[in-house]
Amino acid sequence: MPHSPLLASLTRHKLTVLLMVLQVAFTCAIVCNAAAIIGHRLVQMRQPSGVAEDAVVMLESISVDDREDPLVRHQADLAALRGLAGVQAAAGVDALPFNGYNWSNGIATEPKGQPRLTATAFNGTPGELATLGLRLVAGRDFLPEEYLPIDTAHDWNGINHVPSTIVTRALAERLFPGQDPLGKLIYPGDGPVRIVGVVDHLLRPVLDESGGSEYATLFPLLPDDGGINYILRTAPQDRERVLKQAAETLTRLDGNRVLRHPRTFSQLRSDYFRRDRTMIGLLLAAALGLLLVTSAGIAGLASFWVQQRRRAIGVRRAVGATRRDILRYFQAENALIVTGGILAGAVLAYALNLLLMTHYALQRLPWFYLPVGAALLWLLGQLAVLGPARRASAVPPVVATRSG
């Protein structure tokens, strides 16, 4: 089909065409970035925490009686909790994946060296790995003689004296690429700490966009203030019962305490990602709304042009144009408009992504979202113009030539 009549027709409606091109461009830019954000959030929401999520329950205990040694109280609490029916293991920790209590340290690999990266410090009582279900892929668990108090009263000074640590696989590969991390020294505080074990996965309490969500260390440091998170391992079907009995047991041991946030680990994960699910819903609604408005605009413009060109359509039909020729004409015209919008939208998409990266620390727009978004928009444009184009091709030549 010769394109000169088509281009001539478009140039006679410059403003209308420009507005439609801009609408497609902005839709392309926004939808591609929204899809990338949704995809990234879905990946984050599916990350393995490293924890046996369907078997762990927890509750936070805050003692208001400062006359008793917290270490003694925690030991007595854990002994009682381990005696509950259905409890397979129990431990006390200061932080968990998704709970938001993030104590981070700069990790150096040489004395007084510059920290190479930041990692979360997880501290807990003996049995932490077994209770959480963390999988050791190298090395060993902590020995009883390696445990020290965190020394909260002196600015968490225990970190400067702890002898050993267990790190995540991701952190080990980042600190010592291509090397065996076991036996290596790191410096999270003033003194050297030897790596004695590596766990497969353990997410940080707060996920970030930097790719370091699994940069974590575990230390044999005992929580020694009035607040502690008790975690219990049990069968999935016993979680609610065990959680209720744990609260009753702790209250009976010390009524002068506050128990907060009793929940399963599955509920903890769900609560953490509640905002993400809401955001995904809003972005989906916005993207679908934009696509709907754009398709309606394309269909409306095509319908308007069909009404304006009835005489021209009739003339073309009278001189031999088939219904298929008319249909192809309107589809080709729409394809040119949408293609122009997609090309402009590609530039806008990366400009918008750069803005989001600068001000909101979002990730770079993956390249494949743009061709997928462009193909979707192009197909949507062809479907939107199909109805008006079919009506145009159905105009009888005689009626069209008599009109106007």
N, C-alpha and C positions, 0 to 999 in steps of 0.2 A: 504494500500500500504506500503510495507517495506520501511523504510527510509534510510537504509544503502547505497544503490546505489546513492540516492539523495545527502546524505551528502558527500559521496566519490567524487561525481562529483563537488560539491562546493569546497571541499578542494583542488582539482586540479587546481582551478582558484582563489587562495587566493587573489591576488592583485585586480583582476577585481571585485570580490565580495566585498572586503573591500571598494573600491572606490564607488560602488553603495550603500553600507550601509551608508557611510559618506554622500553621496548626499541626501539620504532619511532623514538622521538625521538632517542635516543643514536645509533642506526644512521644516521638522516638527517644528524645533525650531523657525525659522523665521516666518513661516506662523501662528503658534499659537500666537506668540507675536504680530504680525501685526493685527491679528483678534481681539485680546484683546484690542489693542489700538483703532482700528476702532470702536469696540463696546462701549468702554468708551466715545469716542468722540461723537458718535451718541446719547448716553444717555445725555451727557452735552448739546448738541445742542437742545434736546427736553425738557429741563427743563423749567417748567413754571416760567416766570419772575415775576409774580404777577401783572403785568401791563396789562391794557386793550389795547393790542398791536395793534389791528386793528382800534383803535379810537384816538390814541395819535399822535400828531405831535410836532416838536420842532425846535428851532433855537437858536443859541448862539449870544448874543449881548455883544459887548465890546465897552464901551464908552471911548473916548480919551479926553473928556473934564472933568478935575478934579475940575472945579469950582462949579459944582452942586452936592448936596448931593446924593449919589447913592441910598439911601433908598427912597428919594422923587422921583427920576427918575424911579425906579422900580415900585413904586406904581402908577405913572401916566401911565407907559407903560401897566401895567396889567389892569388898568381901561379901556384903549382904546381897548386892545385885547379882553376883555370880552364883549365889545360892538359890535364885529364883528358878522355878520350874520352866524349862524351855530355853533358858539363857545358855548359849554355847560359849560365849566369851564376852568380856566387858573391859572397858578401859576408860580413862579420863583424858581428854584432849583440850587444847585451847582453840583449835580451828578445824574446819572441815571444808571440803569443796562446796562451793555455792553458799556458804553461810556468811560471807562478807567480812569476817574478822581476819584481815590480811596483815601479818607481820612480815615485812620483806627486809632482806639484807642484800647489800652489794657483795657479790662473790668475787674475790680475787684468787688468783692461782699462785701467787708468790707473796712473801712477806712484804707488807707495806706497799703492795702493788695497787694499781688502779683497778677498781672493780670492773670485771668484764661484762657483767649483766646482773640483773636483780632477780632474786628467787624468794619464794615464800618459805618461811620457816614453820614447819608443823612440829609441835611439841606434844608429848603425851607420856602416859604411864606404860609400864610393861604390858604387852598384849595388844598394842595399838594395831600392828600389822594384821594379826590374826582376826581381830574384831572387825576391822574394815574390809578384810578380804583382799588386801593388797598382794600382788603377785611378785615375789622376788625372782628376778631373772638372773641375778648374779650375787654372790656374796652371802651374807648372813644377817640375822636379826641382831638387835642390841643385846649385850650381855648384862646381867643384873648389876655388876659393879660399875658399869658405864653411866648409870643414871645419876643425874645431879638436879637439884632444884633450879628453877629458872632464875631465882633470886629477884623476884619482882620488886622487892623493897629497895633494891640498889640498881634501879634502871636496867632490869633484866640482864644482870651481869653474868649470868650462867653461860651465855653465848660465848664469852671470852675464855671459858675453861672446859667446855664440853669436848670430849676426846674423839668422838666418832660421829658419822652421819651416814644416812642412807639417802640416795638421790634418785630422781626419776631418770629413765633412759634418755628422755629428751635433753635434760640438763647435762647429763654425762657426755652425750654426743656433741653438745654445744661447747662444753668446756675443754674436752679432750677428744677432738675428732680423730677417728681412726685408731684410738688407743684404748687399752684396758683401763677403766677408771678405778678399779679396786686397788686400794693402797695409796692412791694419789691424795695429796693434801690440798685443801681449799681453805680460804680465810674469810669466813663470814663475820668474824669479830676480830679481836686482837690476836688470838692464838690460832695455831694450825689445827685443823680438824681433818681426820683421816676418813676417806670413803670406805665403808665396810660392806655396803650392799647397794643394789640397784633394783628399783621396782619398775614394772612395765609402764604403768600409767598412774598419775595422780594429778588431778586438776587443781588449780589454785582456788582460793575462796572467792576471788573476783576475777573473771575472765577479762582479757583485754584484746585490743586489735593488733598488737605487735607480733603475734605469733608465739609468744612465750607463755601461753596458758598452762603449760606443763613444766615450767621451770620451778621445781619445788625440792626442798630438802626436808628430811625428818631428823630430829635431834632427840637424844635420850634426856630430855629436860622435863622435869616434873612440874606441872602447874602448882604454884604455891601461894595463891591468894584465895579469896573467898569465892571466886567465880570459876566454874569448870563445866565443861560439856561432857556428860556421861553418854557413852555409846555402847549399845548392846547388840550382839549378834544372836539371831534366833531364826526359826523357820518362818517363811513368808506368811503362813496361815496363823502364826502365833503373835504377830507383831503388835496388834492392838491390845491383846491381853497382857503381853509382857510390858508394854508401855504403861498401861494402867497400874499394874502391880509394882512397877519400878517407882512410880510417883508415890504410891501409898507407902512403900518401904522407906523411901528417903524422908518422907514427912514423919513417919513414925520414929526414925532414928534421930531426927533433929527438926522439931517443929518451928524452930527459929530460923527458917531459911525461905527463900523464894524460888519456886520452880517455874521455869519459863520455857516456852516453845517445845512442848512435847510433840513429837512428830516422827514419821518414818523418813528415811532418806529419800524415798520416792517423792514424798510431799515437799521436802526441802528443794529438790531439783525443780519440781513443778512451780513452787513459789518463786524461785529465782528467775525463771524464764517467763513469768506471767506478763511482764511488760513487753517482752519480745513477741509473745503471741499476739498481744494487743496491737503492737506496731505492725506486725505482719498482716493482720487483718485490715488495718487502716491503709497500708500501702497497696494491698490487693484491691481494696475498694476504689482507691484513687486511680490506680492503673486501669482497672476495668472501666471506670467512669470515663477516663480520658479516651480509651479506645472506642467506647460507645459513642461519645460525642463526636470524635473524629469520623467514625464510619457514618454517623448521621449527617455530618456536614458534607461528606463526599456524596452520599446518596441525594441529599437535598440539592447540592449544586448541579449534579447530573440531571436531576428531574427538572430543574429550572431551565437548563440549557436545552433539554428535549423540547420543552414547551416553546422556547424562543426559536428553535430551529426547525419547526415542523415543515415550513415551506421548503427549506434547504434539503431536508431529508426526503421530502416528496420529489423534488427535482432529481436528486441522486437516484431514487428508486425508479423514476420515469426513464432515465437514460441508461438503466441496466444494472444498478447496484443491487446486490442481493441483501436479504435480511442479515446474512452472516457478515457482509461487508459493513453494514451499519453497526452491528454489534461490535465488531473488531475496532471500528473507528472510535467509539466511545471508550472501550477498554484501553486502547492505545493512548488516547488523550488523558485518561485518568492515570495510566501507568507513568506517563511523563511527569505529571504533577506530583504524584507520590514519590517517584524516584528523586525528583528535585528536593522534596521535603526530607527524604531519608539522608541524602548527601549533606544537607545543612544540619540535620539532626545528629549526624555522626560527630560533627565538630562541636555542636552544643553539648552532646553527651559527655565528651571528654572534658570540656570546659566546666560543666556542672560537677563532674567527678573530682576535678582538681579543687574546686571550691569546697566540696564536702571533705576531701582529704585534708585541706588546710585548716578548716574551722571545726571539724567534728571528728577528726582522726579516723575516718573510715578508710577501708582498703581501696586499692587501685581497681578500677573497673576492668574485670577480666575481658580479654579480647573477644571471646566467643559470644558474649551477650549482644554485641552490636549486630553481627550478621543474623543471629536468631531473631532479634527484635525487628530488624529491617525486613526479613522474610515474612514475619508475622504481619507487619504493617502493610507490606505490599499485597499479600494475600487478602487481608481485610479490605484494602482499597478495591481490589478486583471484585470481591464479593459484594461490597456496598454499591458498586456501580452497575452490577449485573441486572438488577431489577429495572432501573430506568433505561438501560441500554436495550433490554428485551422489549420494553414498551416502545422505544423509538424504532426498533427494527420491525415492529408490527404495524406501524402506521401505513395505511393503504396509499399507494401513489396518487390515485385520483383525488381522494379526500384531501391529501396534503397539498396538492397543487391548487385546489380550489380555495383553500383557506388563505386568509390574508389577501 
